[in-house]
């Protein structure tokens, strides 16, 4: 049977790692959401510029302004591509963090179950010892009473 102190240390360590993992997963979730927000903002910005370009094209735009718009939209497209990669990286990091968290939770649950079993076994052993002690006491009393009655 494992040492109570050792089991307690393992359980405490597993709880600490689980909490750290949960905090890390929370940060990764936040980073993922922020990356998606930034991507959506860039996409909206690009759509807005695309609409402005179409409106200006219908009303007439000179060649220099058209080239500036096109270059700016190209830069937005580059930023969008880079942000899509950032979102993909954030998703991968979040998935890795989630797996790590689940692993920590399984380990914590295992140690907790082991600790509960140990406590139940220790309680059962103590109850049996107390019962044995009580039985011996009653037996000794019975023997004493019988020997006193025989005299």
C-alpha positions, 0 to 999 in steps of 0.5 A: 500500500502506498505511503499516505504522504507520497500519495498526497504529494502526487495528488498535490502535484497533479492538482498544481499541474492541472491548474497551470494547464488550465491557465495556459489553455485559457491564454491559448483560447484567448490568443486564438480568439484575438487572432480570429478577431484580427483576421475578421477585422482585416477581411472587413477592412479589405471588403470596405476598400474593395467597395470604395474602389468599386464606387470610385471606379464607377464615378471615375478614378485616375490611374495613380489613385487606382494603382495606389488602391491596388497596392494597398489591397495587395498589402491587405491581402498579404496581411490577411494571408499572414493572419490566416497562418497566425489563426492556424498556428493559434488553433494548433497551439490551442489543440495542443494545450487542450490535449495537455489539459485533458492529460493532466485532468486524467492524471489528477483523477487517477491519483484522486481515485487512488487516494480515495481507495487508499482512504477507504482501505485504511478506514476498513483496516481501522474499523476491523482493528477496533472491532477486534479490540472490542471483541477481545475486550468482551471476550476477556470480560466474559471469561472474567465473569465466568471465572468469578461465578465459578468461585 
